């Protein structure tokens, strides 16, 4: 009876790719048949593939019931199981501690967010109280400034320099081009 590549690979303990690499064009023509999308290998082809893998030494031929040369496989397994059990217990303890820390961090984050919200609300309240005071102060300063209005200085133009008149002080301004010249 013909077998699929996957079945043969599982039986031999190798990958499907390894089986496909061993299949030459001649082997495909004589030892395979196609059934739908599957390539089935005839019994003679299966025997040939097994022989090829045995020669290469890639088949997992060890039995599950075999014993080490020293005869202490069961003792070694018990030691391994104990070590693995200890590691698993340690990892579980670490995970529990991390879960506790995460829960604590979530609690602290919630508290921080609540404090920030409280501060924002207080700031808005303080800003709301200060706006009327600032408006009153602004109105008072504009009234006092309006009563003592000063004149804006007039601008006179000259080719070499500019003179601004101010009731208190006269200043002479020069343009950027007359550097180095004295007037």
Secondary structure by P-SEA (a helix, b strand, c coil): ccccaaaaaaaacccaaaaaaacccccccccccccccbbbbcaaaaaaaaaaaaaacccccccccccccccaaaaaaaaaaaaaaaaaaaaaaaaaaaaaaaaaaaaaaaaaaaaaaaaaaaaaaaaaaaaaaaaaaaaaaaaaaaaaccccbbbbbcccbbbbbbccbbbbbbccccccccc
